[in-house]
Amino acid sequence: MDNATIIARLRNLGSLPDDSTPAVDDFPLEEFDELVQQLSEPLEPSHSLTLINLGAPRDTSAHGIEWSLIHAAEAISAEALHDILLVADDTEVKRIIEIRLKNHYKSQV
């Protein structure tokens, strides 16, 4: 399955729910995570943006699956990642990537 097909399937599943809400009980977390694991590099920046936007709401978790999204979304250049964060939704994935990107730039100095 190619990345575009995987991204389309992830979009159909929807954004990760906060694991402290009842919505998480009906969400196909395992299927979602398996699809993310099937993505291959290189990713298109638009795919990384979609992955960031599929994250759980800011300051929440989805049984740790947001880390799969983070690692997959980071499979583009730091510059491209910086640019898409400017237009990304305010998700927990975005918050964590922003921190990691700041640390990356600090280590380059």
Helices and strands as residue ranges (DSSP letters): H 3-13, H 23-26, H 29-38, H 45-53, H 66-73, H 78-85, H 92-107
